[in-house]
Amino acid sequence: MASLELIIGNKNYSSWSMRPWIAMKMLDVPFAETMARLDFENHNQHLRDYSPSAKVPVLKNGDEVIWDSLAILEYVAELFPQKRFWPNDQAKRARARSISSQMHSGFADLRNECPMNMRRAPRAIEISKGVKRDVAQIEGLWRAALEQSRGPFLFGDFTIADAMFAPVVNRFLTYELSSDPLARTYSDAITALPAWQEWATAAREEKWTIDYAEV
Ligand SMILES: N[C@@H](CCC(=O)N[C@@H](CS)C(=O)NCC(=O)O)C(=O)O
């Protein structure tokens, strides 16, 4: 029997932490949650106590330590094969994995210039060509998936692919990055989720500020 502990960073800023957290909530995986507050002034030295990567999220299952968001999600999907973390259909699952990996390894301009910030009031900022390119590409990925699945999520039911893009929903809204109606419909479906609401409420109650992420 799994006894899972997910170690996460600040809910206001830690987009990588949000991904496994929201997927595990959505798929009713029982887990304990530990907050390891990000402390960039001290180079996040304390995160070494949890993970060889010295980053969050980290998942502990007894003595096993699993780190890196997508690896955690794959591990949990294997632990609970009866839960649909990925689409059932092989071709859809391959596409869901492709776009999840693309998110995990890409869209650096968007990630660097527009940090997730759950507390920030929506306001547009000057954005680079790189961010515009990332936004257009994500809109295209969402459109292709949603037109095929007919929603409400990228592959119909909520899967890891939605978890990987959940922090992007916050970025689109917070920096007013997209005027695509389909992206808005998808964002509305994500932000209406009780799990999203729970995370967002906790994030808003946090008092800590990370200067470089306040754009
Ligand atoms: N590739 C990692 C990235 C994890 C990551 O960068 N986490 C941030 C918080 S969102 C962190 O721990 N940063 C601490 C640091 O860089 O010192 C993943 O997918 O989990």
The ligand as an SDF file (V2000), in Angstrom:
LIG
                    3D

 20 19  0  0  0  0  0  0  0  0999 V2000
   12.3300   19.9160  -14.0520 N   0  0  0  0  0  0  0  0  0  0  0  0
   11.8750   20.0880  -12.6890 C   0  0  0  0  0  0  0  0  0  0  0  0
   11.9130   21.5680  -12.3390 C   0  0  0  0  0  0  0  0  0  0  0  0
   11.6960   21.7740  -10.8620 C   0  0  0  0  0  0  0  0  0  0  0  0
   11.9470   23.2290  -10.4460 C   0  0  0  0  0  0  0  0  0  0  0  0
   12.6600   23.9960  -11.1170 O   0  0  0  0  0  0  0  0  0  0  0  0
   11.3630   23.5910   -9.3060 N   0  0  0  0  0  0  0  0  0  0  0  0
   11.5600   24.9120   -8.7520 C   0  0  0  0  0  0  0  0  0  0  0  0
   10.3040   25.3850   -8.0350 C   0  0  0  0  0  0  0  0  0  0  0  0
    8.9480   25.5590   -9.1450 S   0  0  0  0  0  0  0  0  0  0  0  0
   12.6610   24.8220   -7.7080 C   0  0  0  0  0  0  0  0  0  0  0  0
   12.6630   23.9290   -6.8850 O   0  0  0  0  0  0  0  0  0  0  0  0
   13.6040   25.7430   -7.7400 N   0  0  0  0  0  0  0  0  0  0  0  0
   14.6320   25.7920   -6.7700 C   0  0  0  0  0  0  0  0  0  0  0  0
   15.9400   26.1900   -7.3520 C   0  0  0  0  0  0  0  0  0  0  0  0
   16.0640   26.2580   -8.5950 O   0  0  0  0  0  0  0  0  0  0  0  0
   16.8640   26.4540   -6.5540 O   0  0  0  0  0  0  0  0  0  0  0  0
   10.4860   19.4780  -12.5320 C   0  0  0  0  0  0  0  0  0  0  0  0
    9.8180   19.2750  -13.5610 O   0  0  0  0  0  0  0  0  0  0  0  0
   10.0700   19.1590  -11.4250 O   0  0  0  0  0  0  0  0  0  0  0  0
  1  2  1  0
  2  3  1  0
  2 18  1  0
  3  4  1  0
  4  5  1  0
  5  6  2  0
  5  7  1  0
  7  8  1  0
  8  9  1  0
  8 11  1  0
  9 10  1  0
 11 12  2  0
 11 13  1  0
 13 14  1  0
 14 15  1  0
 15 16  2  0
 15 17  1  0
 18 19  2  0
 18 20  1  0
M  END
$$$$
